[in-house]
Amino acid sequence: MKKYIGLLGLCCALFMFVVSAFAEPIDRESLVKRHRISTTGTLLMSPAQVGNGKFAFGMDITGLQTFAPFNILSDWAWHSFPLPVGVRLEDYQPKVVETYGKKIAYIDTDQEHPEVSAYLARNPHRFNLGRVAFRLLQDNGRVAKEFDLRATRQETDLWSGMVYSRFELNKKEVKVRTVCHPDKDMIGVTVEGEQLKEGKIAVYLDFSYPETRQFPHYMGRYDTISGHQSTLEKIAANTVRISRQLDDMRYYVTLSWDGQAELTREGNTHRFILQPTGGEKLSFSCCYSPVQREDDVESFASIQKKSAESWEKYWRSGAAVDLSGSKDPRWLELERRIILSQYVMRVNEAGLFPPQESGLVNNGWYGRFHFEMIWWHGVHYGLWNRMEYFNNYLNIYKDFMPEALERAKLEGRSGVRWPKCTGNINREWPCDAHAFLIWHQPHPIYFAEMEYRLNATNETLDKWKEVVVNTADYIADYLFYDKKRKEYVLAPPVVIVSENTKPYETMNPIFELGYLRYGLRTALAWAERLNLPEKRTKKWKEVLSKMAPLPIQEGVYVTYEGIPNMWTEKTYEHPALTGVYGMLPGDGVDLDTFKRTLDKVNKEWQFHRIWGWDFPMMAMAAARTGQPEMAIDFLMHSSLKFQFDEHGLATGGPYPYFPSNGALLTAIAMMCGGWDGSVGDAPGFPKDGSWVVRHEGFAPMQ
């Protein structure tokens, strides 16, 4: 007996040794620094970036915007063109559609007033704040091109948020450091090299007028002098302020420098040149602001110090995962994608408004944000225990509620109708896809529940109460009661996640039906926490208890009820039928049927015709169904729709496509931290020894 007790004690000791070994905190600095970005030339579609989540500065190989006019974008920088002559916003009329005996007004394109609809689509739009660049001269006096430089190299230090650039101009080395203030819309730059005192290097600021294209790579026209004004004001010996006026939009740019230099304006253009007049070093800061303030300017040293402190705090907060002990050769690339995605999301997507799909890199969809994509942009923050970065823009639900109430009332429905695509003001972009899209409506209930699981306090309940209750009211009122079926149905017109079916023929789409069911179930849990009277939630309970089942044909789930030729004609765009049990916790899902469905999708879907976030969504479905090998394969799928470039910017839609980055981080959090009902450590990873997953700090998913 003692022998067995001794063996048991030894086993326990060994077990505790193993546990303690794996319980050692991850060396986060080493983890992050092994993925330091290094490039040797400008990637014309992919800038290196510094930023703070609400402001970002993109740069080429020189550390500024010398050869590529990348964007400088901020959350507050919104502009509207003047109304064309004869166009009046009040002339716009919604589209009335009769459904199940009800006449419902939707914010669709007004065919009688197309000019008004077009104006509402383009305005307001985010705009580029300008350009900061070098003017580099060769010994022969010509302006240098990128191919004239030698020994070009650029490194992004993820741990400190600093970009180091080096190049040779006229066979002499130039060193540049670029950094962003963690709180202000301000960059700091230091340039070192003999070419400064020789007059071969100058810095210039240039300003553009906004463009009207929907998908420009670089926003703004620098060849347009009219339509905007730039006024120069000297406010100190080495500090100037440039006041910018674009129609009725005004903002300010404050430039301050250390070292000997002179600032001049180039003719009657919007270009200002800072020319060093001595010394081999020039430091300057450039601050952008919608208001005129005297305390904007800080030195490069101050910005550098604050940036390093802020980024270290970020990397040491929340969750982390280290895959370096794995045998699967894909571990390094997966870990690189995870680390770089955390960097670019923090730079681009932690601001005052939900991000647009290209973050603060480009201005797709006129810089507007999509409410349905807030899920993929931000849920990872909660699961990585960095909810504060998500909360930066979740207040939009409270802020936008008055207009959302009116929008629901326009439709003749209760509660709040959240917009599909808008800008800094809560005005919908009229079109049928926006009018009939519904899958984003339960989002705030999901976000509220996620935050409550992280912070189950009365403060959280108070924060989300009105949003949850009004959202549930709208969901319950959105579904129609079919007396013949004795069920509540999700009836046409409806635009589904994939946006590839006919809105007036689509009945009971699977993802939307499952998500609305989740929304009502979760709202009822909130009703108990809030002690709402039963009569207040009676409609929710009735609708939930009588909702139509998820559609099935030939033993597998399908995109919508009665869909013809599902597996020959509709295996492209988002495979959202996999999202009901992966992205979502599976309300109304039969597990065996879902497994057959996922297997069929894996075999028959056209993966070259989907979007970037679809691969992590399918990985999450694979993980929930106990197929971790499939989950990894989806995350590492060799598709042009799901790639991550040298800077971590992802494909999968308008380039870059940040929902791909956010979806990757969400899937990894789920696979490491688990989900309700999961068993074991890192349940989303294979257990055959090919993957060794050290992780800490993740919150389990719903």
LINDA-V190255 format. One record per helix or strand. SS is the DSSP state (H for helix, E for strand). FROM is the first residue (numbers start at 1). TO is the last residue. If there is no record, write none. Layout:
ss: (SS,SS)
from: (FROM,FROM)
to: (TO,TO)
This chain:
ss: (H,H,E,E,E,E,E,E,E,H,E,E,H,E,E,E,H,E,E,E,E,H,E,E,E,E,E,E,E,H,E,H,H,E,H,H,H,H,E,H,E,H,H,E,E,E,H,H,E,E,E,H,H,E,E,H,H,H,H,E,E,H,E,E,E)
from: (2,28,37,43,46,48,55,72,78,89,95,102,111,125,131,143,146,150,162,172,186,194,201,209,221,228,239,249,271,300,320,331,364,369,371,387,396,401,421,432,437,443,458,480,487,495,510,534,547,552,556,566,576,581,585,591,607,612,628,644,650,658,675,694,701)
to: (23,33,39,43,46,51,59,74,79,91,99,106,122,126,137,143,148,157,169,180,192,197,206,209,221,236,246,265,289,316,322,348,367,370,383,394,399,410,422,436,437,454,478,482,489,495,529,545,547,553,557,569,578,581,585,604,609,624,635,644,650,673,675,696,701)
